[in-house]
Amino acid sequence: MAIVYHHEQQEDIDKLEKFNKNFQWFRDHYYELHTKYKDEYVVINDSKIIDHDVDYERLIINRLKPRFTVGTIREFFIGKIYGDE
């Protein structure tokens, strides 16, 4: 028996899958990112860094919100690169 999703449910599933791919890319490349983005938050979309900043609120409010919709931002993975790794 096939599972049938409503359009909105499928969109949510697609966003979650994209988020998970971005998170996996972050995990796979963490040590490479550490040398360039130490002590910063990085925003990952489609397996690329699209923005970064040391200040999380500034990154979200001043840099991401003006450029992207909230729905799109939910697909991104935002992670912190810690300096003492």
N, C-alpha and C positions, 0 to 999 in steps of 0.2 A: 504494500500500500504506500503510495507516494504522499509526502507531506506537502500541503499547499499553504503557502504563506500569502498574507495580504501584502499589498504593495509597500505599505509603511514598515511592516515587519521585515520584508526582504531588504529594504533600505537600511534598517538597523543592523541586520546581519552583515550586510556588505561593509558598513562602517566599522563594525567590530572586527571583521576579518582584516580590513586595511590597518586598523589600529594594531592588531596583533602582529602583522607583518612588519610594521614600523618598529614595534617593540623588539621583535626578534633581530632586526637589523641593528638596533642599538646594542643589544646584548652581544651580538657577533662582532661588533666593531668597537666595543668599549675601550679597549686598550689603545687602539689607534687614535680614537677621539681624545683620549686623556692627554696626549702631548700637545694638542692644539687648543682644546677647550677646557683646560683644567679650571675647576671652581666655577664653571658656568652651567647654565641650563641650556640644553640644545633642543631644538624643535625638528622633528624628523617627519618627513612626508615623502612617500614613494622612494624610500631608501636613500634619502638625501637630507643633509642639514639645510634647512631653509631659513633658519635664524638662530641666534644665540645671544645670551646676555647673562651677566652675573646676578641681575635683579629679576626675580620671577615675576613680580607684579608689573614692572616696567615692560617686560617681555610680552606679557599677556595684554595688558591694557593699552599700552602705547604702540606696540609693534604688530601684534597679531590681530586684535579686534578691528582696527581700522582697515585691514587688508582682507580679512576672511570672515565668513559667517560663522556663527557659533556651531552650526551643524558640521561645517567643514573642519573647524578646529578640533572637534571630537574625534576625527579620524587621525589626527597627528599624535605622535608620541612625544611627550616632553619629559626629558630626563636630566638628572644632575650628574655632572662629571665631577667627582670628588678629587681634591688636590693631593691627598696623601695616599693614593693607591699605589 
